């Protein structure tokens, strides 16, 4: 079945770049997403990439997709303390029904 | 728009009681999703609706769980009877159509003692 894997924790210093990685198994995914969850809040869509793209940049965020290796990454440039949160990678289900499969989430800790 | 609205934000109940969680999707959105988040299992899709019709309820854990969407602006997730292992944060999300971006509500934190 479909599976999405992420490392559970990442700690960086303020001002450094953060790279959060994700691997997935469903090669027929059409979209891949990055969501951010702050403490006590719901998930907020940060960005997404269509499966026929290799890269997408949006201000401080850069998404890289290696479809051959089924590897997705999110780079946050100039990481700020406000970026501390849990980041979820998600892929669309192969049945193309809108169902999302989420990874376990990566907790990003930004130290001042 | 106010976004996806969920109520209550927090619910504490005793084992065996019925629990009803409520969700109001964003106006104009045709798809609605119920998720459960726990430390052990992460974020799981329980059920989702498209145009008020349940499409996939394979994530509903047991018959104790049921969900309804009587109209385009309201959905409920009911647990009867509730058990301590149902303690989790339950999220509702909606999207314009089934393949579009999902917008999440703030969640309902359920504690069953």
Interface residues (C-beta under 8 A of the other chain):
Chain A: X30 X31 X35 X40 X41 X42 X43 X44 X45 X48 X88 X92 X96 X97 X98 X99 X100 X102 X103 X104 X105
Chain B: X4 X31 X33 X42 X43 X45 X48 X50 X55 X56 X91 X93 X95 X97 X98 X99 X100 X101 X102 X103 X104 X105 X106 X107
